[in-house]
Amino acid sequence: MTSQPITTLLFDFDGTLLDTNELIIQTFLSVLGKRYPGRFAREDVLHFIGPSLKQTFDDIDESLTDELILEYRAWNIEMHDQMVVEFDGVSETLRLLKARGLKMAIVSTKKHDIILRGLKFMGIEDIFEIVIALDDVVNPKPNPEPILLALERLNATPQEALMIGDNSHDIEGGQNALVRTAGVSWTVKGEEYLATFKPTYMLKHISDLLEIVESPSL
């Protein structure tokens, strides 16, 4: 049975549209290296990409979570513009999708001000009708709450939506919200890892979305 046409695109931000991977990795290494010298290597902090900072730091030491979040955000903001870069073709593809009349939102586990800074850096502040950030919800992805909130604000249904992301939280969150999902092959955790969560689609390039929204056969 053919699904409804896709009219609504929900994007994760970090690691999906903007390559913030090195910024995130170096922020964790800097903050945790001061607190726990020698305990965390690059391979360790890769697992921290995706969950919220609270989820990550609670698992390390719940008593230090608030302090570590403040240290993380201070370092991250200071180094942001020096260390991030747009993934190939993102701005161009997003503008083509918007010109076709697609509804589009950001659904991220980052705070609102950091997302807006990234959008401004990329020059795409005008693309998204809605931004759902960590500070807009009680339960971040993979809980369906942020995805369902974005759909509500866009006046869209799960049946016409697609959640696009680079992390298991994005795919599982989409599945929990009963929307179709697309993983991105440029995920820092590797395409094979992301494929184990069985997204509906796997994008080789962001421009693959142009074809998917034309003929959503899955």
C-alpha positions in Angstrom: 0.0 0.0 0.0 1.4 3.4 -0.9 1.8 5.9 1.9 0.5 9.5 1.7 2.8 12.0 -0.1 5.4 13.6 2.1 4.5 17.2 2.8 6.4 17.8 6.0 10.1 17.4 6.7 11.5 17.4 10.2 15.3 17.8 10.5 17.7 17.1 13.2 20.3 19.9 13.1 23.8 18.9 14.4 25.4 16.3 12.3 22.6 16.3 9.8 22.5 19.9 8.3 25.5 21.4 10.0 28.7 19.5 10.6 29.2 20.2 14.3 30.8 16.8 15.0 34.3 18.0 15.6 33.1 20.9 17.7 31.0 18.5 19.9 33.9 16.0 20.2 36.5 18.6 21.1 34.0 20.3 23.6 33.5 17.0 25.4 37.2 16.2 25.4 38.1 19.6 26.8 35.4 19.7 29.5 35.8 16.0 30.6 39.6 16.1 30.2 39.8 18.8 32.9 37.5 16.8 35.3 38.6 13.3 34.5 42.2 13.3 33.1 42.8 10.3 30.8 39.4 8.7 31.3 37.7 9.7 28.0 39.1 9.3 24.5 37.7 10.3 21.2 36.0 6.9 20.7 34.3 7.3 24.1 32.8 10.7 23.4 31.3 9.6 20.0 28.6 7.9 22.1 27.7 11.3 23.6 26.6 12.7 20.2 22.8 12.6 19.9 21.5 12.4 23.5 20.9 15.6 25.4 23.7 17.0 27.6 21.6 16.2 30.7 21.3 12.5 29.6 25.0 12.3 28.9 26.3 14.0 32.1 23.7 12.2 34.3 25.2 8.9 33.2 28.7 10.2 34.1 28.0 11.9 37.5 24.5 13.2 38.2 25.8 15.4 41.0 27.9 17.4 38.5 25.5 17.6 35.6 24.5 21.2 35.9 28.1 22.3 36.4 29.3 20.2 33.4 26.6 21.6 31.2 27.6 25.2 31.9 31.3 24.4 31.2 30.3 22.6 28.0 28.1 25.4 26.7 30.7 28.1 27.5 33.5 26.2 25.5 31.1 25.2 22.7 29.8 28.8 22.1 33.3 30.3 22.2 34.6 27.8 19.5 31.4 27.4 17.5 32.0 29.6 14.4 35.6 28.4 14.1 34.9 24.7 14.0 31.5 24.2 12.2 30.9 23.8 8.4 27.8 23.1 6.3 27.4 19.6 4.9 27.6 19.6 1.1 24.5 20.9 -0.7 22.4 21.6 2.4 21.4 25.2 1.9 20.7 24.8 -1.8 18.6 21.7 -1.3 16.6 23.2 1.6 15.7 26.3 -0.6 14.6 24.0 -3.4 12.4 22.0 -1.0 10.9 25.2 0.5 10.2 26.5 -3.1 8.2 23.3 -3.6 6.0 24.2 -0.7 7.2 21.6 1.8 6.6 22.4 5.5 9.9 22.2 7.4 11.0 22.2 11.0 14.1 21.6 13.1 13.7 19.1 15.9 16.8 19.0 18.0 18.2 18.1 21.4 20.1 21.4 21.4 19.0 24.6 23.1 17.1 27.2 21.0 19.8 29.9 21.0 22.5 27.5 19.8 20.3 26.2 16.9 19.5 29.8 15.9 23.2 30.6 15.9 23.9 27.6 13.6 21.0 28.6 11.2 22.4 32.2 11.1 25.9 30.8 10.4 24.5 28.9 7.4 22.3 31.8 6.3 19.1 29.8 6.4 17.2 31.5 9.2 14.2 32.0 6.8 13.8 28.3 5.8 12.2 26.7 8.8 8.7 27.6 10.0 9.2 25.9 13.4 12.2 25.2 15.6 11.7 22.6 18.4 14.6 22.7 20.8 15.5 21.1 24.1 14.0 23.9 26.0 10.6 23.5 24.3 9.9 20.0 25.6 10.0 17.9 28.7 11.1 14.7 27.0 13.7 14.9 24.2 14.2 12.4 21.4 13.8 9.4 21.2 10.6 10.3 23.1 8.1 11.3 20.4 7.1 14.5 22.2 9.3 16.9 20.2 8.3 15.4 16.9 4.6 15.4 17.7 4.9 19.0 18.9 6.5 20.1 15.6 3.7 18.4 13.7 1.1 20.1 15.8 2.6 23.5 15.2 2.9 22.8 11.5 -0.7 21.5 11.3 0.6 18.2 9.9 -0.1 14.6 10.5 2.4 11.8 11.2 1.3 10.1 8.0 2.6 12.9 5.8 5.9 13.6 7.7 9.5 12.4 7.4 12.1 12.7 10.2 15.7 13.1 9.0 18.7 12.6 11.3 22.2 11.3 11.8 21.6 9.5 15.1 19.6 6.6 16.6 17.6 9.1 18.7 16.3 10.6 15.4 15.2 7.3 13.9 13.8 5.9 17.1 12.0 9.2 17.8 10.5 9.2 14.4 9.4 5.6 14.7 7.9 6.3 18.2 5.9 9.2 16.6 4.8 6.9 13.7 6.5 9.0 11.0 8.7 7.8 8.2 12.4 8.2 8.8 15.6 9.0 6.9 19.1 8.3 8.1 22.0 10.2 6.6 25.0 8.2 5.4 27.4 11.0 6.5 26.7 10.3 10.2 29.9 10.4 12.3 28.8 7.0 13.8 28.8 5.4 10.4 26.1 4.4 7.9 26.2 0.7 9.0 25.5 1.7 12.6 22.5 3.9 11.7 21.1 1.3 9.3 20.7 -1.1 12.2 17.8 1.1 13.4 16.0 0.5 10.1 15.2 4.0 8.8 12.7 4.1 6.0 15.3 5.7 3.7 19.1 6.2 3.9 20.2 9.5 2.2 23.6 9.4 0.4 23.3 13.1 -0.2 20.9 15.7 1.1 19.6 16.2 -2.4 18.1 12.7 -2.3 15.2 14.3 -0.5 14.1 16.0 -3.8 13.3 12.6 -5.3 11.8 11.1 -2.1 9.2 13.9 -1.8 8.3 13.5 -5.4 7.6 9.8 -5.2 7.3 8.5 -1.7 6.6 4.8 -2.4 7.4 3.4 1.0 
